[in-house]
Amino acid sequence: MFKRLAAAALLAATVVPAFVTVAYAQRPSPPPGPLVSGFLCCNMRTYGDSISDINYDEQGTSIVPVGTPARVTSYDFRWFGVELGGKQQRIKNDYSRNIPLPTFAQRYVVTQDPKQKLATFPAPVRDAILAGKVMTGMTREQVLMAIAYPVASENPSLDAPVWRYWRDSWSEFQVQFDEKGLVKAVVGDAVALSRVFLATSAAQP
């Protein structure tokens, strides 16, 4: 009986490491994607070397401005590496995981410089975007430039009349659009609104 127990223990000791080795060897490779150069689509907040798609406006973050030269350098499982204005960053897909990573990267690194379009906007709109603010009368494109994409997990369609955003983990605000696709209201708590909303109206050409 003791010989059988010893043999079973020896078998377990040899089988478990083999299983772990095989499981590690079969780990899937990161999804491929193009290593493109372009420009940052929108104002994004960095924690120093990483940016989340939720784009929280938290203490210790700083803005990387819309139109910053960008070059995708690598892909991993939930983020892609990007050089922004000469500094390496990671943009993480935390809350938009229904979007494939290469497509996710194409949201943020665009081939046409947004500053060219920005220069054609009315001055109040241009100033609001550069300040990371939203005002009534803005188009969807202008909102994206100002405060980036709403996360796809809560906003499956960008054609929806309401976009949900979060200033931080506890503070939601919503951008509401009219039938023409222009901002008609921004709703949320007083702190969130003080950070993202300008109580003036955009005069679109």
C-alpha positions in Angstrom: 0.0 0.0 0.0 2.8 2.4 0.9 4.5 1.7 -2.4 1.2 2.6 -4.3 0.9 5.9 -2.3 4.5 6.8 -3.0 4.1 6.0 -6.7 0.9 8.2 -6.8 2.7 11.1 -5.1 5.6 10.8 -7.6 3.1 10.9 -10.5 1.4 14.0 -9.2 4.7 15.7 -8.8 5.6 15.1 -12.4 2.2 15.7 -14.0 1.4 19.1 -12.5 4.5 20.9 -13.7 4.0 19.4 -17.1 0.4 20.8 -17.2 1.6 24.3 -16.1 4.3 24.3 -18.8 1.8 23.3 -21.5 -0.7 25.9 -20.4 1.9 28.6 -20.5 3.2 27.5 -23.9 -0.4 27.8 -25.3 -1.0 31.4 -24.2 -2.3 33.3 -27.2 -0.2 35.9 -28.8 -1.3 39.6 -28.7 -3.5 40.6 -31.6 -1.6 42.1 -34.4 -2.2 45.6 -35.6 -0.6 48.3 -37.8 2.3 50.4 -36.3 1.0 53.6 -37.8 1.9 57.2 -37.3 -0.6 60.0 -37.0 -2.2 62.3 -34.4 -4.0 61.9 -31.2 -7.8 62.2 -31.9 -8.7 64.1 -28.8 -7.7 65.4 -25.4 -6.6 62.5 -23.2 -5.6 62.4 -19.6 -2.4 60.6 -18.7 -1.2 59.3 -15.3 2.3 59.8 -16.4 2.9 56.9 -18.8 -0.6 55.4 -19.2 -4.0 56.5 -20.4 -7.3 54.8 -19.9 -10.2 54.9 -22.3 -12.4 56.0 -19.4 -10.3 59.2 -19.4 -10.9 60.1 -15.7 -10.3 63.7 -14.7 -8.5 62.8 -11.5 -5.9 64.5 -9.3 -2.4 63.8 -10.7 -3.5 63.4 -14.3 -2.5 65.8 -17.0 -3.8 66.5 -20.5 -2.2 65.2 -23.7 -3.8 67.6 -26.2 -5.8 66.8 -29.3 -3.6 66.7 -32.4 -0.4 65.6 -30.6 1.9 63.7 -33.0 1.4 60.0 -32.3 3.1 56.7 -33.4 1.8 53.3 -32.4 4.7 51.2 -31.3 3.3 47.9 -30.0 0.2 45.9 -29.0 -0.6 43.9 -25.9 -3.7 42.1 -24.7 -5.6 45.2 -23.4 -3.5 48.1 -24.5 -1.3 49.5 -27.2 1.9 51.4 -26.9 2.1 54.8 -28.5 4.7 57.5 -28.7 2.9 60.8 -28.0 4.9 64.0 -28.6 8.1 62.0 -28.1 7.0 60.3 -24.9 6.1 56.7 -24.6 2.5 56.0 -23.3 0.1 53.1 -23.1 -3.5 53.6 -24.0 -5.5 50.9 -22.2 -8.8 49.4 -23.3 -10.4 49.1 -19.9 -14.0 49.6 -20.7 -14.4 49.2 -24.5 -13.4 45.5 -24.8 -16.1 44.8 -27.4 -13.9 46.7 -29.8 -10.9 44.7 -31.3 -7.6 46.2 -30.2 -6.4 47.4 -33.7 -9.8 49.1 -34.2 -9.6 50.6 -30.7 -6.1 52.0 -31.6 -7.5 53.5 -34.8 -10.0 55.5 -32.7 -7.2 57.3 -30.9 -4.4 57.5 -33.5 -5.9 59.1 -36.6 -4.1 59.8 -39.9 -5.5 63.4 -40.4 -4.3 66.1 -38.0 -7.4 67.2 -36.0 -5.9 70.6 -35.6 -6.5 71.3 -39.2 -10.3 70.8 -38.7 -10.0 72.6 -35.3 -8.8 75.7 -37.0 -12.0 75.9 -39.1 -14.3 76.0 -36.0 -15.7 79.2 -34.5 -13.4 80.7 -32.0 -15.6 79.9 -28.9 -15.8 76.3 -30.0 -12.0 76.1 -30.7 -11.2 77.6 -27.2 -13.6 75.2 -25.5 -12.1 72.2 -27.2 -8.6 73.3 -26.3 -9.7 73.7 -22.6 -11.4 70.2 -22.6 -14.9 71.7 -22.3 -18.3 71.0 -23.8 -20.9 73.6 -24.7 -24.4 73.4 -26.2 -24.5 73.5 -29.9 -21.3 71.4 -30.4 -21.2 68.6 -32.9 -20.4 65.0 -31.9 -17.0 65.4 -33.6 -16.3 68.5 -31.5 -17.3 66.7 -28.3 -15.0 63.9 -29.1 -12.1 66.3 -29.6 -12.8 68.0 -26.3 -13.4 65.0 -24.0 -12.6 61.9 -26.1 -14.8 58.9 -26.7 -17.4 57.6 -24.2 -16.5 54.0 -23.3 -18.1 51.5 -25.6 -19.3 49.2 -22.7 -21.9 51.9 -21.8 -22.2 53.5 -25.2 -22.5 50.8 -27.9 -23.6 53.3 -30.5 -22.1 56.7 -31.1 -25.4 57.7 -32.9 -27.3 57.4 -29.6 -28.9 60.6 -28.3 -27.0 60.4 -25.0 -23.4 59.7 -24.3 -22.4 58.6 -20.8 -19.1 59.8 -19.3 -17.4 59.5 -15.9 -15.4 62.3 -14.3 -14.1 59.7 -11.8 -15.4 56.4 -10.4 -18.3 58.0 -8.6 -19.3 61.0 -10.7 -21.2 60.4 -14.0 -22.2 63.1 -16.4 -24.2 62.8 -19.7 -24.0 64.7 -23.0 -27.4 64.9 -24.7 -27.8 65.6 -28.4 -30.8 66.9 -30.3 -32.1 65.5 -33.6 -29.5 67.4 -35.6 -26.7 65.8 -33.6 -25.8 69.0 -31.7 -25.4 69.2 -27.9 -28.6 70.3 -26.3 -27.6 69.7 -22.6 -24.9 68.4 -20.3 -26.2 66.9 -17.1 -24.5 65.7 -14.0 -23.5 66.8 -10.5 -22.2 70.3 -9.8 -18.5 69.2 -9.6 -18.6 67.3 -12.9 -20.3 70.2 -14.7 -17.8 72.7 -13.3 -15.0 70.7 -15.0 -16.5 69.9 -18.4 -19.3 72.3 -19.2 -19.3 75.9 -20.5 -22.6 77.6 -20.0 -22.5 79.3 -23.5 -23.7 78.2 -26.8 -21.6 77.3 -29.8 -22.4 79.2 -33.0 -21.9 76.7 -35.8 -21.3 78.0 -39.4 
